[in-house]
Amino acid sequence: MCLAVPAKVIEINGEMATVDLGGVHRAVSTLMVPDISLGDYVITHAGFALHKVDEADAQASLDLLREMVDTVARHESEEM
């Protein structure tokens, strides 16, 4: 199973882009999303940007993921 997480485009170099996901930078191909711009949020998989995501939707997804991680961490610490 794959988890689609929005990543922010921070650099574009030809048909490649660098995306930022919580401080982790990855190079991805932009061949499937040729109209990509700096600051866009994209869903990536296997080294490819698959499609753009609206910034508000990207932030909502990232907030929800952070909340899920915090909940799991809290739950694990209560079990100890």
PDB file with SEQRES, HELIX, SHEET and CRYST1 records, atoms N, CA, C and O in Angstrom:
SEQRES   1 A   80  MET CYS LEU ALA VAL PRO ALA LYS VAL ILE GLU ILE ASN          
SEQRES   2 A   80  GLY GLU MET ALA THR VAL ASP LEU GLY GLY VAL HIS ARG          
SEQRES   3 A   80  ALA VAL SER THR LEU MET VAL PRO ASP ILE SER LEU GLY          
SEQRES   4 A   80  ASP TYR VAL ILE THR HIS ALA GLY PHE ALA LEU HIS LYS          
SEQRES   5 A   80  VAL ASP GLU ALA ASP ALA GLN ALA SER LEU ASP LEU LEU          
SEQRES   6 A   80  ARG GLU MET VAL ASP THR VAL ALA ARG HIS GLU SER GLU          
SEQRES   7 A   80  GLU MET                                                      
HELIX    1 AA1 GLU A   55  GLU A   79  1                                  25    
SHEET    1 AA1 5 VAL A  24  SER A  29  0                                        
SHEET    2 AA1 5 MET A  16  LEU A  21 -1                                        
SHEET    3 AA1 5 PRO A   6  ASN A  13 -1                                        
SHEET    4 AA1 5 TYR A  41  HIS A  45 -1                                        
SHEET    5 AA1 5 PHE A  48  VAL A  53 -1                                        
CRYST1    1.000    1.000    1.000  90.00  90.00  90.00 P 1           1          
ATOM      1  N   MET A   1       0.842  -1.175   0.000  1.00  0.00           N  
ATOM      2  CA  MET A   1       0.000   0.000   0.000  1.00  0.00           C  
ATOM      3  C   MET A   1       0.884   1.234   0.000  1.00  0.00           C  
ATOM      4  O   MET A   1       1.909   1.264   0.682  1.00  0.00           O  
ATOM      5  N   CYS A   2       0.504   2.239  -0.749  1.00  0.00           N  
ATOM      6  CA  CYS A   2       1.248   3.488  -0.828  1.00  0.00           C  
ATOM      7  C   CYS A   2       0.448   4.586  -0.130  1.00  0.00           C  
ATOM      8  O   CYS A   2      -0.783   4.578  -0.127  1.00  0.00           O  
ATOM      9  N   LEU A   3       1.167   5.510   0.449  1.00  0.00           N  
ATOM     10  CA  LEU A   3       0.558   6.669   1.079  1.00  0.00           C  
ATOM     11  C   LEU A   3       0.935   7.888   0.266  1.00  0.00           C  
ATOM     12  O   LEU A   3       2.117   8.214   0.157  1.00  0.00           O  
ATOM     13  N   ALA A   4      -0.029   8.559  -0.299  1.00  0.00           N  
ATOM     14  CA  ALA A   4       0.235   9.750  -1.105  1.00  0.00           C  
ATOM     15  C   ALA A   4       0.328  10.958  -0.181  1.00  0.00           C  
ATOM     16  O   ALA A   4      -0.639  11.335   0.481  1.00  0.00           O  
ATOM     17  N   VAL A   5       1.512  11.552  -0.154  1.00  0.00           N  
ATOM     18  CA  VAL A   5       1.762  12.698   0.705  1.00  0.00           C  
ATOM     19  C   VAL A   5       2.193  13.864  -0.179  1.00  0.00           C  
ATOM     20  O   VAL A   5       3.088  13.706  -1.009  1.00  0.00           O  
ATOM     21  N   PRO A   6       1.578  15.021  -0.016  1.00  0.00           N  
ATOM     22  CA  PRO A   6       1.971  16.167  -0.827  1.00  0.00           C  
ATOM     23  C   PRO A   6       3.389  16.633  -0.485  1.00  0.00           C  
ATOM     24  O   PRO A   6       3.790  16.655   0.679  1.00  0.00           O  
ATOM     25  N   ALA A   7       4.130  17.001  -1.518  1.00  0.00           N  
ATOM     26  CA  ALA A   7       5.478  17.535  -1.353  1.00  0.00           C  
ATOM     27  C   ALA A   7       5.565  18.857  -2.106  1.00  0.00           C  
ATOM     28  O   ALA A   7       4.979  19.010  -3.178  1.00  0.00           O  
ATOM     29  N   LYS A   8       6.298  19.809  -1.540  1.00  0.00           N  
ATOM     30  CA  LYS A   8       6.400  21.143  -2.136  1.00  0.00           C  
ATOM     31  C   LYS A   8       7.590  21.214  -3.090  1.00  0.00           C  
ATOM     32  O   LYS A   8       8.693  20.782  -2.755  1.00  0.00           O  
ATOM     33  N   VAL A   9       7.356  21.763  -4.277  1.00  0.00           N  
ATOM     34  CA  VAL A   9       8.416  21.933  -5.270  1.00  0.00           C  
ATOM     35  C   VAL A   9       9.289  23.116  -4.850  1.00  0.00           C  
ATOM     36  O   VAL A   9       8.806  24.240  -4.713  1.00  0.00           O  
ATOM     37  N   ILE A  10      10.587  22.844  -4.647  1.00  0.00           N  
ATOM     38  CA  ILE A  10      11.493  23.908  -4.204  1.00  0.00           C  
ATOM     39  C   ILE A  10      12.558  24.260  -5.246  1.00  0.00           C  
ATOM     40  O   ILE A  10      13.251  25.268  -5.115  1.00  0.00           O  
ATOM     41  N   GLU A  11      12.684  23.424  -6.281  1.00  0.00           N  
ATOM     42  CA  GLU A  11      13.652  23.705  -7.337  1.00  0.00           C  
ATOM     43  C   GLU A  11      13.230  22.954  -8.590  1.00  0.00           C  
ATOM     44  O   GLU A  11      12.738  21.828  -8.516  1.00  0.00           O  
ATOM     45  N   ILE A  12      13.423  23.581  -9.730  1.00  0.00           N  
ATOM     46  CA  ILE A  12      13.139  22.940 -11.013  1.00  0.00           C  
ATOM     47  C   ILE A  12      14.381  23.070 -11.879  1.00  0.00           C  
ATOM     48  O   ILE A  12      14.962  24.147 -12.009  1.00  0.00           O  
ATOM     49  N   ASN A  13      14.773  21.947 -12.467  1.00  0.00           N  
ATOM     50  CA  ASN A  13      15.939  21.926 -13.335  1.00  0.00           C  
ATOM     51  C   ASN A  13      15.606  21.050 -14.544  1.00  0.00           C  
ATOM     52  O   ASN A  13      15.785  19.832 -14.504  1.00  0.00           O  
ATOM     53  N   GLY A  14      15.128  21.670 -15.602  1.00  0.00           N  
ATOM     54  CA  GLY A  14      14.732  20.916 -16.789  1.00  0.00           C  
ATOM     55  C   GLY A  14      13.525  20.052 -16.494  1.00  0.00           C  
ATOM     56  O   GLY A  14      12.482  20.551 -16.072  1.00  0.00           O  
ATOM     57  N   GLU A  15      13.667  18.750 -16.717  1.00  0.00           N  
ATOM     58  CA  GLU A  15      12.563  17.818 -16.499  1.00  0.00           C  
ATOM     59  C   GLU A  15      12.621  17.159 -15.129  1.00  0.00           C  
ATOM     60  O   GLU A  15      11.964  16.146 -14.889  1.00  0.00           O  
ATOM     61  N   MET A  16      13.409  17.738 -14.234  1.00  0.00           N  
ATOM     62  CA  MET A  16      13.523  17.236 -12.859  1.00  0.00           C  
ATOM     63  C   MET A  16      13.189  18.364 -11.893  1.00  0.00           C  
ATOM     64  O   MET A  16      13.394  19.541 -12.190  1.00  0.00           O  
ATOM     65  N   ALA A  17      12.672  17.982 -10.739  1.00  0.00           N  
ATOM     66  CA  ALA A  17      12.381  18.955  -9.688  1.00  0.00           C  
ATOM     67  C   ALA A  17      12.858  18.382  -8.357  1.00  0.00           C  
ATOM     68  O   ALA A  17      12.933  17.167  -8.174  1.00  0.00           O  
ATOM     69  N   THR A  18      13.172  19.274  -7.448  1.00  0.00           N  
ATOM     70  CA  THR A  18      13.451  18.874  -6.078  1.00  0.00           C  
ATOM     71  C   THR A  18      12.224  19.233  -5.260  1.00  0.00           C  
ATOM     72  O   THR A  18      11.724  20.356  -5.329  1.00  0.00           O  
ATOM     73  N   VAL A  19      11.743  18.267  -4.481  1.00  0.00           N  
ATOM     74  CA  VAL A  19      10.584  18.503  -3.629  1.00  0.00           C  
ATOM     75  C   VAL A  19      10.990  18.369  -2.172  1.00  0.00           C  
ATOM     76  O   VAL A  19      11.923  17.642  -1.830  1.00  0.00           O  
ATOM     77  N   ASP A  20      10.271  19.084  -1.326  1.00  0.00           N  
ATOM     78  CA  ASP A  20      10.516  19.069   0.112  1.00  0.00           C  
ATOM     79  C   ASP A  20       9.328  18.428   0.807  1.00  0.00           C  
ATOM     80  O   ASP A  20       8.182  18.836   0.620  1.00  0.00           O  
ATOM     81  N   LEU A  21       9.622  17.425   1.608  1.00  0.00           N  
ATOM     82  CA  LEU A  21       8.600  16.757   2.394  1.00  0.00           C  
ATOM     83  C   LEU A  21       9.067  16.738   3.845  1.00  0.00           C  
ATOM     84  O   LEU A  21       9.777  15.828   4.273  1.00  0.00           O  
ATOM     85  N   GLY A  22       8.657  17.751   4.586  1.00  0.00           N  
ATOM     86  CA  GLY A  22       9.037  17.818   5.993  1.00  0.00           C  
ATOM     87  C   GLY A  22      10.535  17.899   6.214  1.00  0.00           C  
ATOM     88  O   GLY A  22      11.050  17.331   7.177  1.00  0.00           O  
ATOM     89  N   GLY A  23      11.236  18.594   5.341  1.00  0.00           N  
ATOM     90  CA  GLY A  23      12.680  18.748   5.473  1.00  0.00           C  
ATOM     91  C   GLY A  23      13.488  17.713   4.711  1.00  0.00           C  
ATOM     92  O   GLY A  23      14.710  17.830   4.616  1.00  0.00           O  
ATOM     93  N   VAL A  24      12.831  16.714   4.172  1.00  0.00           N  
ATOM     94  CA  VAL A  24      13.502  15.699   3.349  1.00  0.00           C  
ATOM     95  C   VAL A  24      13.351  16.118   1.895  1.00  0.00           C  
ATOM     96  O   VAL A  24      12.239  16.352   1.422  1.00  0.00           O  
ATOM     97  N   HIS A  25      14.466  16.211   1.191  1.00  0.00           N  
ATOM     98  CA  HIS A  25      14.443  16.626  -0.209  1.00  0.00           C  
ATOM     99  C   HIS A  25      14.645  15.421  -1.116  1.00  0.00           C  
ATOM    100  O   HIS A  25      15.497  14.570  -0.861  1.00  0.00           O  
ATOM    101  N   ARG A  26      13.852  15.361  -2.172  1.00  0.00           N  
ATOM    102  CA  ARG A  26      13.930  14.269  -3.140  1.00  0.00           C  
ATOM    103  C   ARG A  26      13.866  14.850  -4.545  1.00  0.00           C  
ATOM    104  O   ARG A  26      13.190  15.849  -4.793  1.00  0.00           O  
ATOM    105  N   ALA A  27      14.582  14.206  -5.454  1.00  0.00           N  
ATOM    106  CA  ALA A  27      14.509  14.571  -6.864  1.00  0.00           C  
ATOM    107  C   ALA A  27      13.396  13.745  -7.507  1.00  0.00           C  
ATOM    108  O   ALA A  27      13.303  12.537  -7.291  1.00  0.00           O  
ATOM    109  N   VAL A  28      12.555  14.407  -8.296  1.00  0.00           N  
ATOM    110  CA  VAL A  28      11.473  13.714  -8.991  1.00  0.00           C  
ATOM    111  C   VAL A  28      11.408  14.196 -10.434  1.00  0.00           C  
ATOM    112  O   VAL A  28      11.760  15.334 -10.744  1.00  0.00           O  
ATOM    113  N   SER A  29      10.957  13.322 -11.293  1.00  0.00           N  
ATOM    114  CA  SER A  29      10.753  13.675 -12.694  1.00  0.00           C  
ATOM    115  C   SER A  29       9.456  14.477 -12.816  1.00  0.00           C  
ATOM    116  O   SER A  29       8.472  14.208 -12.127  1.00  0.00           O  
ATOM    117  N   THR A  30       9.481  15.464 -13.705  1.00  0.00           N  
ATOM    118  CA  THR A  30       8.284  16.280 -13.944  1.00  0.00           C  
ATOM    119  C   THR A  30       7.621  15.940 -15.275  1.00  0.00           C  
ATOM    120  O   THR A  30       6.739  16.669 -15.730  1.00  0.00           O  
ATOM    121  N   LEU A  31       8.034  14.849 -15.900  1.00  0.00           N  
ATOM    122  CA  LEU A  31       7.495  14.497 -17.220  1.00  0.00           C  
ATOM    123  C   LEU A  31       5.973  14.357 -17.231  1.00  0.00           C  
ATOM    124  O   LEU A  31       5.331  14.656 -18.237  1.00  0.00           O  
ATOM    125  N   MET A  32       5.396  13.906 -16.123  1.00  0.00           N  
ATOM    126  CA  MET A  32       3.940  13.704 -16.086  1.00  0.00           C  
ATOM    127  C   MET A  32       3.182  14.970 -15.691  1.00  0.00           C  
ATOM    128  O   MET A  32       1.959  15.033 -15.816  1.00  0.00           O  
ATOM    129  N   VAL A  33       3.921  15.986 -15.209  1.00  0.00           N  
ATOM    130  CA  VAL A  33       3.310  17.258 -14.792  1.00  0.00           C  
ATOM    131  C   VAL A  33       4.156  18.392 -15.378  1.00  0.00           C  
ATOM    132  O   VAL A  33       4.883  19.061 -14.644  1.00  0.00           O  
ATOM    133  N   PRO A  34       4.067  18.611 -16.689  1.00  0.00           N  
ATOM    134  CA  PRO A  34       4.959  19.576 -17.330  1.00  0.00           C  
ATOM    135  C   PRO A  34       4.708  21.031 -16.945  1.00  0.00           C  
ATOM    136  O   PRO A  34       5.587  21.869 -17.144  1.00  0.00           O  
ATOM    137  N   ASP A  35       3.543  21.355 -16.404  1.00  0.00           N  
ATOM    138  CA  ASP A  35       3.229  22.746 -16.055  1.00  0.00           C  
ATOM    139  C   ASP A  35       3.542  23.067 -14.595  1.00  0.00           C  
ATOM    140  O   ASP A  35       2.940  23.971 -14.016  1.00  0.00           O  
ATOM    141  N   ILE A  36       4.467  22.343 -14.007  1.00  0.00           N  
ATOM    142  CA  ILE A  36       4.832  22.506 -12.605  1.00  0.00           C  
ATOM    143  C   ILE A  36       5.578  23.830 -12.394  1.00  0.00           C  
ATOM    144  O   ILE A  36       6.331  24.267 -13.264  1.00  0.00           O  
ATOM    145  N   SER A  37       5.366  24.458 -11.243  1.00  0.00           N  
ATOM    146  CA  SER A  37       6.028  25.721 -10.904  1.00  0.00           C  
ATOM    147  C   SER A  37       6.581  25.647  -9.482  1.00  0.00           C  
ATOM    148  O   SER A  37       6.141  24.834  -8.669  1.00  0.00           O  
ATOM    149  N   LEU A  38       7.554  26.512  -9.202  1.00  0.00           N  
ATOM    150  CA  LEU A  38       8.078  26.595  -7.836  1.00  0.00           C  
ATOM    151  C   LEU A  38       6.942  26.902  -6.871  1.00  0.00           C  
ATOM    152  O   LEU A  38       6.091  27.747  -7.148  1.00  0.00           O  
ATOM    153  N   GLY A  39       6.934  26.215  -5.748  1.00  0.00           N  
ATOM    154  CA  GLY A  39       5.907  26.434  -4.741  1.00  0.00           C  
ATOM    155  C   GLY A  39       4.692  25.541  -4.886  1.00  0.00           C  
ATOM    156  O   GLY A  39       3.880  25.445  -3.966  1.00  0.00           O  
ATOM    157  N   ASP A  40       4.553  24.878  -6.041  1.00  0.00           N  
ATOM    158  CA  ASP A  40       3.437  23.945  -6.221  1.00  0.00           C  
ATOM    159  C   ASP A  40       3.599  22.762  -5.276  1.00  0.00           C  
ATOM    160  O   ASP A  40       4.710  22.424  -4.867  1.00  0.00           O  
ATOM    161  N   TYR A  41       2.487  22.147  -4.940  1.00  0.00           N  
ATOM    162  CA  TYR A  41       2.496  20.891  -4.196  1.00  0.00           C  
ATOM    163  C   TYR A  41       2.129  19.782  -5.174  1.00  0.00           C  
ATOM    164  O   TYR A  41       1.214  19.925  -5.986  1.00  0.00           O  
ATOM    165  N   VAL A  42       2.860  18.672  -5.081  1.00  0.00           N  
ATOM    166  CA  VAL A  42       2.628  17.543  -5.978  1.00  0.00           C  
ATOM    167  C   VAL A  42       2.560  16.258  -5.182  1.00  0.00           C  
ATOM    168  O   VAL A  42       3.131  16.141  -4.097  1.00  0.00           O  
ATOM    169  N   ILE A  43       1.854  15.304  -5.742  1.00  0.00           N  
ATOM    170  CA  ILE A  43       1.861  13.934  -5.229  1.00  0.00           C  
ATOM    171  C   ILE A  43       2.931  13.203  -6.020  1.00  0.00           C  
ATOM    172  O   ILE A  43       2.952  13.274  -7.249  1.00  0.00           O  
ATOM    173  N   THR A  44       3.821  12.501  -5.327  1.00  0.00           N  
ATOM    174  CA  THR A  44       4.892  11.788  -6.005  1.00  0.00           C  
ATOM    175  C   THR A  44       4.827  10.297  -5.704  1.00  0.00           C  
ATOM    176  O   THR A  44       4.302   9.868  -4.677  1.00  0.00           O  
ATOM    177  N   HIS A  45       5.373   9.529  -6.629  1.00  0.00           N  
ATOM    178  CA  HIS A  45       5.492   8.079  -6.434  1.00  0.00           C  
ATOM    179  C   HIS A  45       6.599   7.580  -7.342  1.00  0.00           C  
ATOM    180  O   HIS A  45       6.659   7.937  -8.519  1.00  0.00           O  
ATOM    181  N   ALA A  46       7.469   6.758  -6.792  1.00  0.00           N  
ATOM    182  CA  ALA A  46       8.537   6.096  -7.556  1.00  0.00           C  
ATOM    183  C   ALA A  46       9.370   7.088  -8.356  1.00  0.00           C  
ATOM    184  O   ALA A  46       9.785   6.801  -9.478  1.00  0.00           O  
ATOM    185  N   GLY A  47       9.613   8.260  -7.769  1.00  0.00           N  
ATOM    186  CA  GLY A  47      10.477   9.240  -8.419  1.00  0.00           C  
ATOM    187  C   GLY A  47       9.816  10.110  -9.463  1.00  0.00           C  
ATOM    188  O   GLY A  47      10.502  10.815 -10.203  1.00  0.00           O  
ATOM    189  N   PHE A  48       8.486  10.076  -9.538  1.00  0.00           N  
ATOM    190  CA  PHE A  48       7.752  10.893 -10.490  1.00  0.00           C  
ATOM    191  C   PHE A  48       6.730  11.764  -9.768  1.00  0.00           C  
ATOM    192  O   PHE A  48       6.058  11.307  -8.843  1.00  0.00           O  
ATOM    193  N   ALA A  49       6.617  13.022 -10.195  1.00  0.00           N  
ATOM    194  CA  ALA A  49       5.496  13.857  -9.776  1.00  0.00           C  
ATOM    195  C   ALA A  49       4.301  13.393 -10.602  1.00  0.00           C  
ATOM    196  O   ALA A  49       4.355  13.387 -11.831  1.00  0.00           O  
ATOM    197  N   LEU A  50       3.221  13.004  -9.922  1.00  0.00           N  
ATOM    198  CA  LEU A  50       2.059  12.460 -10.631  1.00  0.00           C  
ATOM    199  C   LEU A  50       1.021  13.519 -10.980  1.00  0.00           C  
ATOM    200  O   LEU A  50       0.465  13.519 -12.078  1.00  0.00           O  
ATOM    201  N   HIS A  51       0.766  14.424 -10.031  1.00  0.00           N  
ATOM    202  CA  HIS A  51      -0.176  15.509 -10.296  1.00  0.00           C  
ATOM    203  C   HIS A  51      -0.031  16.588  -9.239  1.00  0.00           C  
ATOM    204  O   HIS A  51       0.485  16.356  -8.146  1.00  0.00           O  
ATOM    205  N   LYS A  52      -0.507  17.784  -9.602  1.00  0.00           N  
ATOM    206  CA  LYS A  52      -0.462  18.901  -8.661  1.00  0.00           C  
ATOM    207  C   LYS A  52      -1.637  18.812  -7.698  1.00  0.00           C  
ATOM    208  O   LYS A  52      -2.684  18.244  -8.008  1.00  0.00           O  
ATOM    209  N   VAL A  53      -1.429  19.394  -6.517  1.00  0.00           N  
ATOM    210  CA  VAL A  53      -2.455  19.432  -5.483  1.00  0.00           C  
ATOM    211  C   VAL A  53      -2.599  20.878  -5.032  1.00  0.00           C  
ATOM    212  O   VAL A  53      -1.600  21.574  -4.846  1.00  0.00           O  
ATOM    213  N   ASP A  54      -3.813  21.325  -4.857  1.00  0.00           N  
ATOM    214  CA  ASP A  54      -4.074  22.663  -4.338  1.00  0.00           C  
ATOM    215  C   ASP A  54      -3.376  22.840  -2.993  1.00  0.00           C  
ATOM    216  O   ASP A  54      -3.374  21.919  -2.177  1.00  0.00           O  
ATOM    217  N   GLU A  55      -2.786  24.005  -2.750  1.00  0.00           N  
ATOM    218  CA  GLU A  55      -2.030  24.237  -1.515  1.00  0.00           C  
ATOM    219  C   GLU A  55      -2.875  24.035  -0.259  1.00  0.00           C  
ATOM    220  O   GLU A  55      -2.398  23.463   0.721  1.00  0.00           O  
ATOM    221  N   ALA A  56      -4.112  24.494  -0.278  1.00  0.00           N  
ATOM    222  CA  ALA A  56      -4.979  24.326   0.899  1.00  0.00           C  
ATOM    223  C   ALA A  56      -5.233  22.844   1.169  1.00  0.00           C  
ATOM    224  O   ALA A  56      -5.210  22.407   2.320  1.00  0.00           O  
ATOM    225  N   ASP A  57      -5.475  22.077   0.114  1.00  0.00           N  
ATOM    226  CA  ASP A  57      -5.676  20.632   0.278  1.00  0.00           C  
ATOM    227  C   ASP A  57      -4.400  19.953   0.759  1.00  0.00           C  
ATOM    228  O   ASP A  57      -4.443  19.053   1.597  1.00  0.00           O  
ATOM    229  N   ALA A  58      -3.258  20.393   0.220  1.00  0.00           N  
ATOM    230  CA  ALA A  58      -1.976  19.822   0.645  1.00  0.00           C  
ATOM    231  C   ALA A  58      -1.750  20.076   2.127  1.00  0.00           C  
ATOM    232  O   ALA A  58      -1.359  19.167   2.858  1.00  0.00           O  
ATOM    233  N   GLN A  59      -1.993  21.305   2.577  1.00  0.00           N  
ATOM    234  CA  GLN A  59      -1.796  21.639   3.990  1.00  0.00           C  
ATOM    235  C   GLN A  59      -2.760  20.859   4.879  1.00  0.00           C  
ATOM    236  O   GLN A  59      -2.381  20.404   5.958  1.00  0.00           O  
ATOM    237  N   ALA A  60      -4.000  20.705   4.431  1.00  0.00           N  
ATOM    238  CA  ALA A  60      -4.972  19.927   5.214  1.00  0.00           C  
ATOM    239  C   ALA A  60      -4.512  18.477   5.343  1.00  0.00           C  
ATOM    240  O   ALA A  60      -4.613  17.892   6.421  1.00  0.00           O  
ATOM    241  N   SER A  61      -4.010  17.897   4.265  1.00  0.00           N  
ATOM    242  CA  SER A  61      -3.504  16.524   4.313  1.00  0.00           C  
ATOM    243  C   SER A  61      -2.303  16.408   5.242  1.00  0.00           C  
ATOM    244  O   SER A  61      -2.217  15.476   6.041  1.00  0.00           O  
ATOM    245  N   LEU A  62      -1.375  17.356   5.136  1.00  0.00           N  
ATOM    246  CA  LEU A  62      -0.183  17.328   5.993  1.00  0.00           C  
ATOM    247  C   LEU A  62      -0.553  17.506   7.464  1.00  0.00           C  
ATOM    248  O   LEU A  62       0.025  16.851   8.331  1.00  0.00           O  
ATOM    249  N   ASP A  63      -1.509  18.385   7.749  1.00  0.00           N  
ATOM    250  CA  ASP A  63      -1.968  18.569   9.131  1.00  0.00           C  
ATOM    251  C   ASP A  63      -2.580  17.283   9.680  1.00  0.00           C  
ATOM    252  O   ASP A  63      -2.319  16.903  10.822  1.00  0.00           O  
ATOM    253  N   LEU A  64      -3.389  16.620   8.867  1.00  0.00           N  
ATOM    254  CA  LEU A  64      -4.019  15.376   9.289  1.00  0.00           C  
ATOM    255  C   LEU A  64      -2.966  14.288   9.543  1.00  0.00           C  
ATOM    256  O   LEU A  64      -3.066  13.545  10.520  1.00  0.00           O  
ATOM    257  N   LEU A  65      -1.977  14.197   8.681  1.00  0.00           N  
ATOM    258  CA  LEU A  65      -0.920  13.212   8.877  1.00  0.00           C  
ATOM    259  C   LEU A  65      -0.137  13.485  10.158  1.00  0.00           C  
ATOM    260  O   LEU A  65       0.191  12.557  10.898  1.00  0.00           O  
ATOM    261  N   ARG A  66       0.166  14.770  10.422  1.00  0.00           N  
ATOM    262  CA  ARG A  66       0.866  15.122  11.667  1.00  0.00           C  
ATOM    263  C   ARG A  66       0.030  14.737  12.890  1.00  0.00           C  
ATOM    264  O   ARG A  66       0.554  14.222  13.878  1.00  0.00           O  
ATOM    265  N   GLU A  67      -1.268  14.993  12.805  1.00  0.00           N  
ATOM    266  CA  GLU A  67      -2.166  14.644  13.905  1.00  0.00           C  
ATOM    267  C   GLU A  67      -2.178  13.128  14.130  1.00  0.00           C  
ATOM    268  O   GLU A  67      -2.183  12.668  15.272  1.00  0.00           O  
ATOM    269  N   MET A  68      -2.184  12.362  13.046  1.00  0.00           N  
ATOM    270  CA  MET A  68      -2.173  10.902  13.174  1.00  0.00           C  
ATOM    271  C   MET A  68      -0.876  10.417  13.828  1.00  0.00           C  
ATOM    272  O   MET A  68      -0.905   9.547  14.699  1.00  0.00           O  
ATOM    273  N   VAL A  69       0.247  10.974  13.412  1.00  0.00           N  
ATOM    274  CA  VAL A  69       1.538  10.592  13.993  1.00  0.00           C  
ATOM    275  C   VAL A  69       1.564  10.940  15.480  1.00  0.00           C  
ATOM    276  O   VAL A  69       2.009  10.133  16.296  1.00  0.00           O  
ATOM    277  N   ASP A  70       1.094  12.127  15.835  1.00  0.00           N  
ATOM    278  CA  ASP A  70       1.056  12.542  17.243  1.00  0.00           C  
ATOM    279  C   ASP A  70       0.167  11.621  18.066  1.00  0.00           C  
ATOM    280  O   ASP A  70       0.516  11.262  19.191  1.00  0.00           O  
ATOM    281  N   THR A  71      -0.975  11.240  17.515  1.00  0.00           N  
ATOM    282  CA  THR A  71      -1.899  10.351  18.225  1.00  0.00           C  
ATOM    283  C   THR A  71      -1.270   8.993  18.474  1.00  0.00           C  
ATOM    284  O   THR A  71      -1.375   8.449  19.574  1.00  0.00           O  
ATOM    285  N   VAL A  72      -0.623   8.445  17.467  1.00  0.00           N  
ATOM    286  CA  VAL A  72       0.038   7.143  17.623  1.00  0.00           C  
ATOM    287  C   VAL A  72       1.159   7.243  18.655  1.00  0.00           C  
ATOM    288  O   VAL A  72       1.296   6.360  19.502  1.00  0.00           O  
ATOM    289  N   ALA A  73       1.952   8.296  18.595  1.00  0.00           N  
ATOM    290  CA  ALA A  73       3.049   8.476  19.547  1.00  0.00           C  
ATOM    291  C   ALA A  73       2.520   8.596  20.972  1.00  0.00           C  
ATOM    292  O   ALA A  73       3.080   8.008  21.897  1.00  0.00           O  
ATOM    293  N   ARG A  74       1.442   9.355  21.149  1.00  0.00           N  
ATOM    294  CA  ARG A  74       0.831   9.502  22.477  1.00  0.00           C  
ATOM    295  C   ARG A  74       0.330   8.159  22.988  1.00  0.00           C  
ATOM    296  O   ARG A  74       0.536   7.803  24.148  1.00  0.00           O  
ATOM    297  N   HIS A  75      -0.323   7.430  22.111  1.00  0.00           N  
ATOM    298  CA  HIS A  75      -0.891   6.119  22.479  1.00  0.00           C  
ATOM    299  C   HIS A  75       0.235   5.159  22.878  1.00  0.00           C  
ATOM    300  O   HIS A  75       0.116   4.440  23.870  1.00  0.00           O  
ATOM    301  N   GLU A  76       1.312   5.147  22.116  1.00  0.00           N  
ATOM    302  CA  GLU A  76       2.438   4.272  22.427  1.00  0.00           C  
ATOM    303  C   GLU A  76       3.097   4.634  23.751  1.00  0.00           C  
ATOM    304  O   GLU A  76       3.516   3.752  24.500  1.00  0.00           O  
ATOM    305  N   SER A  77       3.190   5.932  24.041  1.00  0.00           N  
ATOM    306  CA  SER A  77       3.828   6.350  25.291  1.00  0.00           C  
ATOM    307  C   SER A  77       2.929   6.022  26.501  1.00  0.00           C  
ATOM    308  O   SER A  77       3.435   5.788  27.598  1.00  0.00           O  
ATOM    309  N   GLU A  78       1.621   6.005  26.306  1.00  0.00           N  
ATOM    310  CA  GLU A  78       0.697   5.648  27.394  1.00  0.00           C  
ATOM    311  C   GLU A  78       0.759   4.162  27.709  1.00  0.00           C  
ATOM    312  O   GLU A  78       0.488   3.754  28.839  1.00  0.00           O  
ATOM    313  N   GLU A  79       1.116   3.344  26.711  1.00  0.00           N  
ATOM    314  CA  GLU A  79       1.179   1.908  26.926  1.00  0.00           C  
ATOM    315  C   GLU A  79       2.420   1.500  27.705  1.00  0.00           C  
ATOM    316  O   GLU A  79       2.473   0.398  28.251  1.00  0.00           O  
ATOM    317  N   MET A  80       3.407   2.364  27.762  1.00  0.00           N  
ATOM    318  CA  MET A  80       4.666   2.013  28.437  1.00  0.00           C  
ATOM    319  C   MET A  80       4.583   2.143  29.917  1.00  0.00           C  
ATOM    320  O   MET A  80       5.562   1.881  30.615  1.00  0.00           O  
TER     321      MET A  80                                                      
END                                                                             
